[in-house]
Every structure is written in structure tokens, then in C-alpha cells.
Amino acid sequence: MAAKFLDKLLGSGKKAKSEEYQELDLSEFEEGFEGEPAGTFIRIAELSGLDLMPQLKKQIYEGNILMIDVSPAKHDKLIFDRAIKDLKQVVSDVHGDIAMIKEDQVIVTPRGVRIDRQKLK
């Protein structure tokens, strides 16, 4: 069951149709968290060029986790390689972690958060 969930979350190689997704009403769970500040956010980004790099770096320095869709940048090897090099440098600066998930997604974490490279089965 967990494997199916991860396949749906990270993609199983096929494109999902928008009809397959369902909007969830989580308001009953959020009541206890109102007014409570979050120390870390998980930010979603799409890397289409190097112009987004300053914002991505800022998020990492602020201690947030990034999930980056790099598929738009993969068509230009120079942009892709430069972006990954820059992300690795920031990760080194903050003692975080970086890993590719599938072919088109990268996850970047700040200090204190490590990425386990073994899949749960």
C-alpha cells in the first residue's frame, strides 16, 4: 500500500489525468494548528531557467525543503548542469542534502534533514 502511495505521489512513469486527483478537505485537522508558526516549509518549484536560482537558493538558506521539477531545464544541458552545480554548492554551504527523484525531480533539504536513498518496501 505504501508503495502505491509513493508511486502516486512521485509518479509511476505515466502521466496522471487531472480527474484522478481529488481535493481533500483538511480543515478539521488544521484547527489545532491555527496561529502556530511553521519553522520549515516544503516548497514546490519548476526549474525552467537560471533566473529562478536566486529564489531557490534563498529558500534553502531559510531552511526550507525544495521539490524541484527540472524537466523544463533538461532540454538545455548547460542550464541544467549549472543549476544542479549551484544547488549542490548551496547544499554544501548549509550542510544539507540533495538527491534526484525519478528522472525529472530533485529534492533539496537544509541542515538537519537527510534524504534516505533506500526505498521503503
C-alpha positions, 0 to 999 in steps of 0.5 A: 500500500505504501508503495502505491502511495509513493508511486502516486505521489512521485509518479509511476512513469505515466502521466496522471489525468487531472480527474484522478486527483481529488481535493481533500478537505483538511480543515478539521485537522488544521484547527489545532494548528491555527496561529502556530508558526511553521519553522520549515516549509516544503516548497514546490518549484519548476526549474525552467531557467537560471533566473529562478536560482536566486529564489531557490537558493534563498529558500534553502538558506531559510531552511526550507525543503525544495521539490524541484521539477527540472524537466523544463531545464533538461532540454538545455544541458548547460542550464541544467548542469549549472543549476544542479552545480549551484544547488549542490554548492548551496547544499554544501554551504548549509550542510544539507542534502540533495538527491534526484527523484525519478528522472525529472525531480530533485529534492533539496533539504537544509541542515538537519534533514537527510534524504534516505536513498533506500526505498521503503518496501 
